[in-house]
Amino acid sequence: MEIVVRLRFEVAHRLHHAVGDATGAAELNAVLNRFGVELKPQHPGASDPALQSYFTISGVSSDQAEHIVSALRELEAVEAAYVQPPVSPA
């Protein structure tokens, strides 16, 4: 399963550019570490700030995905988090 996460612009910008310690990043990292997962940019190399705010977490079970999404939604740094629905055949 894949989780899509949209972070507040300030947090996403600091993560992309490794600039200082973003407010809320400590709590975000604590959740990621607790579940043993990693955020990856959904649109690597994008210059559009809106696209830079999107990240993914891949390779988690459906049970674990729901727990991760629930924990992420409680964080101030996270604007949205959801499990990506499976792709339907055309």
Contacts in CASP RR format, 6 or more apart in sequence:
PFRMAT RR
TARGET T0000
AUTHOR 0000-0000-0000
METHOD contacts of the structure
MODEL  1
MEIVVRLRFEVAHRLHHAVGDATGAAELNAVLNRFGVELKPQHPGASDPA
LQSYFTISGVSSDQAEHIVSALRELEAVEAAYVQPPVSPA
1 59 0 8 1.000
1 60 0 8 1.000
1 61 0 8 1.000
1 62 0 8 1.000
1 65 0 8 1.000
1 83 0 8 1.000
1 84 0 8 1.000
2 56 0 8 1.000
2 57 0 8 1.000
2 58 0 8 1.000
2 59 0 8 1.000
2 60 0 8 1.000
2 83 0 8 1.000
2 84 0 8 1.000
3 56 0 8 1.000
3 57 0 8 1.000
3 58 0 8 1.000
3 60 0 8 1.000
3 65 0 8 1.000
3 68 0 8 1.000
3 69 0 8 1.000
3 72 0 8 1.000
3 81 0 8 1.000
3 82 0 8 1.000
3 83 0 8 1.000
3 84 0 8 1.000
4 42 0 8 1.000
4 54 0 8 1.000
4 55 0 8 1.000
4 56 0 8 1.000
4 80 0 8 1.000
4 81 0 8 1.000
4 82 0 8 1.000
4 83 0 8 1.000
4 84 0 8 1.000
5 39 0 8 1.000
5 54 0 8 1.000
5 55 0 8 1.000
5 56 0 8 1.000
5 57 0 8 1.000
5 72 0 8 1.000
5 78 0 8 1.000
5 80 0 8 1.000
5 81 0 8 1.000
6 53 0 8 1.000
6 54 0 8 1.000
6 55 0 8 1.000
6 78 0 8 1.000
6 79 0 8 1.000
6 80 0 8 1.000
6 81 0 8 1.000
7 15 0 8 1.000
7 28 0 8 1.000
7 53 0 8 1.000
7 55 0 8 1.000
7 77 0 8 1.000
7 78 0 8 1.000
7 79 0 8 1.000
8 53 0 8 1.000
8 76 0 8 1.000
8 77 0 8 1.000
8 78 0 8 1.000
8 79 0 8 1.000
9 49 0 8 1.000
9 52 0 8 1.000
9 53 0 8 1.000
10 22 0 8 1.000
10 23 0 8 1.000
11 22 0 8 1.000
11 23 0 8 1.000
11 24 0 8 1.000
11 25 0 8 1.000
11 28 0 8 1.000
11 77 0 8 1.000
12 49 0 8 1.000
12 52 0 8 1.000
12 53 0 8 1.000
12 55 0 8 1.000
13 19 0 8 1.000
13 22 0 8 1.000
13 49 0 8 1.000
13 52 0 8 1.000
14 20 0 8 1.000
14 21 0 8 1.000
14 22 0 8 1.000
14 25 0 8 1.000
15 22 0 8 1.000
15 25 0 8 1.000
15 39 0 8 1.000
15 55 0 8 1.000
16 41 0 8 1.000
16 52 0 8 1.000
22 77 0 8 1.000
23 76 0 8 1.000
23 77 0 8 1.000
24 75 0 8 1.000
24 76 0 8 1.000
24 77 0 8 1.000
25 77 0 8 1.000
27 75 0 8 1.000
27 76 0 8 1.000
27 77 0 8 1.000
28 39 0 8 1.000
28 72 0 8 1.000
28 75 0 8 1.000
28 77 0 8 1.000
28 78 0 8 1.000
31 68 0 8 1.000
31 71 0 8 1.000
31 72 0 8 1.000
31 75 0 8 1.000
32 38 0 8 1.000
32 39 0 8 1.000
32 57 0 8 1.000
34 71 0 8 1.000
35 60 0 8 1.000
35 64 0 8 1.000
35 67 0 8 1.000
35 68 0 8 1.000
35 71 0 8 1.000
37 57 0 8 1.000
37 60 0 8 1.000
37 68 0 8 1.000
38 57 0 8 1.000
39 55 0 8 1.000
39 56 0 8 1.000
39 57 0 8 1.000
40 55 0 8 1.000
40 56 0 8 1.000
40 57 0 8 1.000
40 58 0 8 1.000
41 52 0 8 1.000
41 54 0 8 1.000
41 55 0 8 1.000
41 56 0 8 1.000
42 51 0 8 1.000
42 54 0 8 1.000
42 55 0 8 1.000
42 56 0 8 1.000
43 51 0 8 1.000
43 52 0 8 1.000
43 54 0 8 1.000
46 52 0 8 1.000
53 79 0 8 1.000
56 84 0 8 1.000
57 68 0 8 1.000
60 68 0 8 1.000
62 83 0 8 1.000
65 83 0 8 1.000
66 83 0 8 1.000
68 81 0 8 1.000
69 81 0 8 1.000
69 82 0 8 1.000
69 83 0 8 1.000
72 78 0 8 1.000
72 81 0 8 1.000
73 80 0 8 1.000
73 81 0 8 1.000
END
